[in-house]
Amino acid sequence: MSETLAESTPPEAEATGGDSPPARKPSWRDAHPTAVRNTRWALNVLAALLVLGALLLPNKVTYLHPREFVRIPAEAILGAAVTLALPRRPRLAVAVAAGVGLGVMTVLNLLDMGFNDYLGRPFNLVLDWELLDDAQSYVADSMGRAVAVGAVIGVIVLVLVLLALMTLATVRLSGLLVLHRRTATRGTLLAATVWVTCSALGLQVLGTPLASEHTAGLTALQAKRVLYTVRDEAEFQKVARVDAFGNTPGSQLVPDLRGKDMIFTFIESYGRSAVEDPGIAPGVDRTLDTSTAALAKAGFHAKSGWLTSATYGGSSWLGHSTTLSGLWIDNQQRYRTVMASDHLSLTKAFRKTGDWDTVGVMPGVQKGWPEQEYYGLDKVYNAFQLGYRGPKFSWSTMPDQYALEAYQRQVHGRKRDKPLMSEIILTSSHQPWAPIPKMVDWDDLGDGSVFKPIQKAGNKASDIIADPTRSKQEYGKSISYSVTALTQWLERYGTDDTVLVFLGDHQPIARVSGENASRDVPISIVAKDPKVLAKIASWNWTDGLKPAHDAPVWKMSSFRDRFLTAYGSTPHPSEG
């Protein structure tokens, strides 16, 4: 019996005494040590590349060159030294904070890239968050709500993933440094020596210094921007309270324009590049020459010059407010300050006289517009009050030709007891310049339905946005369209007493105007009465609608006072 039991007992039970559990099966890591080792090294390398990439990432698209990423970042050397010196818990806290900080700086650098590319300036950490909502609306209007929602979700996910990965990378690298403390200490000392040597000798790679303090410099720059923004608010409030014409009685404002129908028109993105860039100008210049000749035939003459806009690539309202307030309004905070002030706007000066009815035509306005009071407009016609029943053209709610015809039908063409002062914002040349409307017979405009087949046959916004060459071409076409619509309207409906002032609000984005383009925009004054243009003879502007290359260039903020002075206004300053 005992022999039978012995034979039935498994060998492994004999070895373990018969009561121990079976031996653990080998894990995947045990079974594939080479793969595990390679994976760990790959993760270590990826973590290092992620951190180094974040430390060396520039904040402008034009700086994205391989040479930028072969530098030695001082921040990495300092981080390694601090990590090696700290005990475990503080070290982990510092690694997490460093990862989050690097993630935040990476997001800010990417925002700077976008803002520099589109608006010609970096992202303002205090003021520009609300512009992200405008960007979402622009994408929705240009490419559809589904694309806009998808883009928002994608951006949020990207930011969260970036913050998480950067934090995991810094934590992993800190652990790796401590695991190999002796080697890491020697490597840190060597890197520090090399950095100091490169810095002292000014060693470079293709013009880029090898020794880098890039992230520290950008962090300091962000802090300076925040400090400047906070200080600027208080300083600008003082500036806005000083007004050379603030106490001028209405009877002493623009006396030389009494009886004239005044029209101030802004053409979206009409910049100097449209007139002088070789890839854009030929078509626009032909339009300006043709329009100048057609207006002369109708009895109108023009003088043109340049203004340097307070904005670039977008934020059109900053250009409008700078022109009409006589103040340099280059950010949203200044804009809000002016809109809440009693600083005299050029358009409000006409209402102050009591001799003009004042109106605004704003086809781009699709919600409440409290700025109406600052601009002194008795009535404003927004996108829903012009009777348009046709299709949108990307961001633009209606073609400029229709907006001008609606203005004629609902405002300018009606009999009134006083002359009219109008502010008109034309939007057909707003990016992405696809699809672009075409001119139709003025008598066929109707409710705008005539534009349906034109819109349907036009380019898709997505095709133009992704192609810089086509963007330039279509931008030029859009400016030609807007100028043609405005000048044909003047030929058709202008009178002996009509005075038209029209200008661009800003240059188009850098992808179209070029990285080093100026901020200049053309401005023209057109009238039949020779006395009107004689008043600005001393300005030395160019005859016709196309300003000469060497025509005078003024800051946009200087136009209000020059205009008021030229047409007989008497300064009575208000101070503080």
ZAMARGU-4260 file (C-alpha; in steps of 0.2 Angstrom, whole numbers, plus 5000, padded with zeros to 4 digits):
<rodrens>
0) 5000/5000/5000 | 5014/5012/5005 | 5023/5008/4989 | 5007/5012/4979 | 5005/5029/4988
5) 5023/5033/4985 | 5021/5029/4966 | 5006/5040/4965 | 5014/5056/4973 | 5020/5068/4960
10) 5039/5072/4960 | 5036/5091/4963 | 5025/5087/4978 | 5040/5077/4986 | 5052/5091/4983
15) 5040/5104/4991 | 5034/5094/5005 | 5017/5091/4996 | 5008/5107/5003 | 5016/5122/4994
20) 5008/5130/4979 | 5014/5127/4961 | 5029/5138/4956 | 5025/5155/4947 | 5025/5154/4929
25) 5038/5165/4920 | 5031/5183/4916 | 5032/5191/4899 | 5046/5202/4905 | 5055/5186/4911
30) 5052/5178/4894 | 5057/5192/4884 | 5071/5202/4893 | 5079/5209/4877 | 5062/5217/4872
35) 5059/5224/4889 | 5077/5231/4889 | 5074/5239/4872 | 5057/5246/4877 | 5064/5254/4892
40) 5078/5262/4882 | 5066/5268/4869 | 5055/5276/4883 | 5070/5284/4890 | 5076/5291/4874
45) 5058/5297/4870 | 5057/5306/4887 | 5074/5314/4884 | 5069/5320/4866 | 5052/5326/4872
50) 5060/5337/4886 | 5074/5343/4875 | 5062/5347/4861 | 5051/5357/4873 | 5066/5366/4880
55) 5072/5371/4863 | 5055/5374/4854 | 5055/5392/4846 | 5039/5403/4847 | 5039/5407/4828
60) 5036/5396/4813 | 5051/5404/4804 | 5063/5398/4817 | 5058/5380/4816 | 5075/5374/4809
65) 5085/5358/4814 | 5099/5369/4820 | 5087/5376/4834 | 5087/5358/4842 | 5105/5354/4842
70) 5109/5367/4856 | 5113/5363/4874 | 5099/5370/4886 | 5105/5377/4902 | 5089/5372/4910
75) 5092/5354/4907 | 5109/5355/4916 | 5101/5364/4930 | 5087/5352/4932 | 5098/5337/4932
80) 5109/5345/4946 | 5093/5349/4957 | 5087/5332/4954 | 5103/5324/4960 | 5103/5335/4975
85) 5086/5332/4982 | 5079/5317/4992 | 5065/5307/4985 | 5049/5316/4989 | 5055/5334/4985
90) 5063/5327/4969 | 5046/5319/4963 | 5037/5336/4967 | 5050/5346/4957 | 5049/5334/4943
95) 5030/5335/4942 | 5031/5354/4943 | 5044/5355/4929 | 5034/5343/4918 | 5019/5354/4920
100) 5029/5370/4918 | 5037/5363/4902 | 5020/5358/4895 | 5013/5375/4898 | 5027/5384/4890
105) 5025/5372/4875 | 5007/5377/4873 | 5012/5396/4875 | 5025/5394/4862 | 5013/5385/4850
110) 5000/5400/4853 | 5014/5412/4849 | 5018/5403/4833 | 4999/5404/4828 | 4997/5423/4833
115) 5014/5428/4825 | 5009/5419/4809 | 4991/5426/4809 | 4992/5443/4818 | 5010/5447/4817
120) 5012/5448/4836 | 5014/5435/4850 | 5000/5428/4861 | 4996/5440/4876 | 4993/5429/4891
125) 4982/5442/4899 | 4971/5448/4885 | 4970/5435/4871 | 4961/5421/4878 | 4944/5428/4872
130) 4951/5429/4855 | 4951/5410/4855 | 4932/5410/4855 | 4933/5422/4839 | 4945/5409/4831
135) 4932/5395/4834 | 4918/5406/4827 | 4929/5410/4812 | 4933/5391/4809 | 4914/5387/4810
140) 4909/5401/4798 | 4923/5396/4786 | 4923/5377/4786 | 4907/5372/4795 | 4902/5369/4813
145) 4907/5351/4813 | 4925/5355/4809 | 4925/5369/4822 | 4919/5357/4836 | 4931/5344/4830
150) 4945/5357/4831 | 4941/5362/4848 | 4940/5344/4855 | 4956/5340/4846 | 4965/5355/4854
155) 4959/5351/4871 | 4964/5333/4870 | 4981/5339/4863 | 4984/5350/4877 | 4980/5337/4890
160) 4990/5324/4882 | 5005/5336/4880 | 5004/5340/4899 | 5003/5322/4904 | 5017/5316/4893
165) 5028/5330/4898 | 5025/5326/4916 | 5028/5308/4914 | 5044/5312/4904 | 5052/5323/4918
170) 5047/5310/4932 | 5055/5296/4922 | 5071/5306/4918 | 5073/5311/4936 | 5071/5293/4942
175) 5084/5288/4928 | 5096/5301/4934 | 5095/5294/4952 | 5097/5276/4947 | 5113/5280/4939
180) 5119/5294/4951 | 5137/5292/4948 | 5137/5293/4929 | 5123/5306/4929 | 5134/5317/4941
185) 5149/5316/4930 | 5138/5319/4914 | 5130/5334/4922 | 5147/5342/4927 | 5154/5338/4909
190) 5138/5346/4901 | 5140/5361/4912 | 5158/5363/4907 | 5154/5362/4889 | 5140/5374/4891
195) 5151/5387/4899 | 5164/5385/4886 | 5152/5387/4872 | 5144/5402/4880 | 5161/5410/4883
200) 5168/5407/4866 | 5152/5411/4857 | 5152/5395/4848 | 5138/5393/4835 | 5130/5381/4823
205) 5124/5389/4807 | 5122/5406/4816 | 5113/5399/4831 | 5123/5399/4848 | 5126/5382/4855
210) 5124/5387/4873 | 5105/5390/4875 | 5094/5398/4889 | 5079/5398/4877 | 5065/5392/4889
215) 5071/5404/4903 | 5072/5418/4891 | 5054/5415/4885 | 5048/5413/4902 | 5055/5430/4907
220) 5048/5437/4891 | 5030/5431/4895 | 5032/5438/4913 | 5037/5455/4905 | 5022/5455/4893
225) 5010/5452/4908 | 5019/5466/4918 | 5018/5478/4903 | 5000/5474/4900 | 4995/5478/4918
230) 5005/5494/4918 | 4998/5499/4901 | 4980/5499/4906 | 4983/5513/4919 | 4994/5523/4908
235) 4982/5522/4893 | 4967/5527/4903 | 4977/5543/4906 | 4981/5545/4888 | 4963/5542/4882
240) 4957/5556/4894 | 4967/5569/4884 | 4959/5574/4868 | 4964/5589/4857 | 4946/5591/4851
245) 4937/5585/4867 | 4929/5602/4871 | 4927/5608/4853 | 4909/5614/4851 | 4899/5606/4837
250) 4898/5622/4827 | 4917/5622/4826 | 4919/5604/4820 | 4922/5600/4801 | 4914/5616/4795
255) 4922/5614/4778 | 4912/5598/4775 | 4894/5605/4779 | 4882/5599/4766 | 4892/5584/4761
260) 4887/5566/4762 | 4901/5558/4771 | 4905/5540/4769 | 4919/5531/4779 | 4922/5514/4772
265) 4934/5500/4778 | 4939/5486/4766 | 4944/5470/4776 | 4963/5465/4774 | 4966/5479/4761
270) 4985/5481/4764 | 5000/5487/4756 | 5004/5470/4749 | 4989/5470/4738 | 4996/5485/4729
275) 5015/5481/4729 | 5018/5462/4731 | 5023/5455/4714 | 5012/5440/4717 | 4996/5450/4721
280) 4998/5467/4714 | 4996/5465/4695 | 4977/5461/4696 | 4974/5474/4710 | 4983/5488/4702
285) 4973/5485/4686 | 4958/5486/4696 | 4964/5503/4704 | 4969/5510/4688 | 4952/5505/4679
290) 4942/5512/4694 | 4952/5528/4694 | 4948/5531/4676 | 4930/5526/4678 | 4927/5538/4693
295) 4936/5552/4683 | 4924/5549/4669 | 4910/5551/4681 | 4917/5567/4688 | 4926/5560/4704
300) 4944/5562/4708 | 4955/5555/4722 | 4970/5556/4732 | 4979/5542/4741 | 4992/5539/4754
305) 4997/5526/4767 | 4993/5523/4785 | 5002/5511/4797 | 4989/5500/4805 | 4989/5496/4824
310) 4985/5478/4820 | 4990/5465/4807 | 4982/5449/4800 | 4966/5451/4810 | 4957/5460/4824
315) 4950/5472/4812 | 4941/5482/4826 | 4958/5488/4832 | 4961/5496/4815 | 4944/5504/4814
320) 4945/5511/4832 | 4963/5517/4830 | 4958/5527/4814 | 4942/5535/4821 | 4948/5538/4839
325) 4965/5545/4835 | 4972/5534/4848 | 4984/5519/4846 | 4973/5504/4850 | 4984/5488/4847
330) 4976/5477/4860 | 4959/5472/4867 | 4962/5481/4884 | 4965/5497/4875 | 4949/5494/4864
335) 4938/5491/4879 | 4945/5507/4888 | 4941/5518/4873 | 4924/5511/4870 | 4919/5515/4888
340) 4927/5533/4887 | 4920/5549/4880 | 4935/5552/4869 | 4928/5559/4853 | 4928/5548/4838
345) 4929/5555/4820 | 4911/5548/4816 | 4904/5555/4832 | 4911/5572/4828 | 4898/5573/4814
350) 4884/5569/4825 | 4890/5582/4838 | 4888/5596/4825 | 4869/5592/4824 | 4870/5594/4805
355) 4871/5576/4800 | 4861/5560/4802 | 4873/5546/4806 | 4872/5528/4801 | 4882/5512/4801
360) 4882/5497/4789 | 4890/5482/4797 | 4886/5466/4788 | 4899/5457/4799 | 4890/5461/4815
365) 4879/5446/4820 | 4875/5450/4838 | 4873/5465/4850 | 4885/5479/4846 | 4887/5492/4861
370) 4901/5501/4851 | 4887/5510/4842 | 4886/5524/4855 | 4905/5527/4855 | 4905/5529/4836
375) 4890/5541/4837 | 4879/5531/4825 | 4860/5535/4826 | 4856/5518/4817 | 4866/5502/4814
380) 4861/5490/4800 | 4869/5473/4805 | 4869/5456/4795 | 4851/5453/4799 | 4844/5470/4794
385) 4850/5472/4776 | 4837/5460/4769 | 4849/5447/4762 | 4842/5430/4758 | 4857/5423/4748
390) 4871/5412/4754 | 4886/5416/4765 | 4903/5417/4757 | 4913/5409/4770 | 4915/5421/4785
395) 4907/5435/4775 | 4888/5435/4778 | 4885/5444/4761 | 4894/5450/4746 | 4900/5468/4747
400) 4890/5473/4731 | 4874/5468/4740 | 4878/5477/4756 | 4881/5493/4746 | 4865/5491/4736
405) 4855/5488/4752 | 4863/5503/4760 | 4858/5513/4744 | 4840/5506/4745 | 4837/5507/4764
410) 4848/5523/4768 | 4857/5533/4756 | 4844/5534/4742 | 4830/5540/4754 | 4826/5559/4755
415) 4831/5567/4772 | 4832/5584/4780 | 4851/5582/4783 | 4866/5576/4774 | 4872/5558/4779
420) 4887/5552/4788 | 4890/5534/4786 | 4902/5521/4792 | 4903/5505/4781 | 4913/5489/4784
425) 4915/5478/4769 | 4919/5460/4772 | 4920/5450/4756 | 4940/5451/4757 | 4940/5442/4774
430) 4951/5427/4774 | 4950/5412/4769 | 4946/5421/4752 | 4935/5406/4746 | 4923/5406/4739
435) 4923/5424/4732 | 4908/5433/4725 | 4908/5440/4708 | 4900/5456/4701 | 4882/5454/4694
440) 4871/5467/4686 | 4866/5480/4700 | 4848/5479/4694 | 4848/5460/4697 | 4853/5460/4715
445) 4836/5458/4722 | 4837/5449/4739 | 4854/5441/4735 | 4848/5424/4729 | 4857/5428/4713
450) 4873/5423/4722 | 4868/5405/4725 | 4876/5398/4709 | 4891/5409/4711 | 4894/5403/4729
455) 4891/5385/4724 | 4903/5386/4710 | 4917/5394/4720 | 4932/5387/4729 | 4931/5378/4745
460) 4939/5386/4760 | 4949/5371/4765 | 4957/5370/4748 | 4963/5388/4749 | 4969/5389/4768
465) 4981/5374/4765 | 4989/5382/4750 | 4999/5398/4752 | 5001/5401/4733 | 4982/5400/4730
470) 4979/5410/4746 | 4989/5425/4738 | 4980/5423/4722 | 4962/5422/4729 | 4966/5436/4741
475) 4971/5448/4727 | 4954/5443/4718 | 4944/5447/4734 | 4952/5464/4735 | 4949/5468/4717
480) 4931/5463/4720 | 4928/5474/4735 | 4936/5489/4727 | 4926/5486/4711 | 4910/5485/4721
485) 4913/5501/4730 | 4919/5512/4716 | 4905/5505/4704 | 4892/5510/4718 | 4900/5527/4719
490) 4899/5529/4700 | 4881/5524/4700 | 4874/5533/4716 | 4887/5546/4720 | 4882/5565/4719
495) 4891/5581/4718 | 4890/5581/4737 | 4897/5564/4740 | 4914/5562/4749 | 4921/5544/4751
500) 4935/5540/4763 | 4940/5522/4761 | 4955/5512/4768 | 4961/5495/4773 | 4960/5490/4791
505) 4976/5479/4791 | 4987/5468/4781 | 4982/5450/4777 | 4991/5436/4787 | 5009/5433/4785
510) 5006/5418/4774 | 5000/5430/4761 | 5009/5447/4765 | 5025/5439/4769 | 5035/5437/4785
515) 5043/5455/4784 | 5029/5464/4777 | 5025/5481/4784 | 5009/5486/4793 | 5004/5499/4780
520) 4987/5500/4772 | 4981/5511/4758 | 4969/5526/4761 | 4960/5536/4748 | 4948/5551/4748
525) 4937/5553/4733 | 4925/5568/4729 | 4918/5578/4715 | 4919/5595/4723 | 4937/5600/4720
530) 4937/5610/4736 | 4937/5594/4746 | 4953/5588/4739 | 4961/5605/4739 | 4960/5605/4758
535) 4972/5591/4759 | 4984/5597/4745 | 4998/5599/4758 | 4997/5581/4763 | 5006/5577/4746
540) 4996/5561/4743 | 4996/5553/4726 | 4982/5557/4713 | 4971/5543/4710 | 4966/5527/4720
545) 4984/5519/4720 | 4996/5528/4732 | 5014/5529/4725 | 5027/5519/4734 | 5035/5534/4741
550) 5018/5543/4746 | 5018/5549/4764 | 5016/5536/4778 | 5007/5541/4794 | 5002/5531/4809
555) 4984/5526/4808 | 4981/5535/4825 | 4986/5552/4817 | 4972/5552/4804 | 4958/5559/4815
560) 4967/5575/4820 | 4974/5578/4803 | 4957/5576/4795 | 4948/5587/4808 | 4961/5600/4806
565) 4961/5600/4787 | 4942/5603/4786 | 4942/5618/4798 | 4940/5610/4815 | 4946/5621/4830
570) 4955/5612/4844 | 4948/5614/4861 | 4958/5601/4872 | 4951/5591/4886 | 4964/5586/4898
575) 4962/5572/4912
</rodrens>
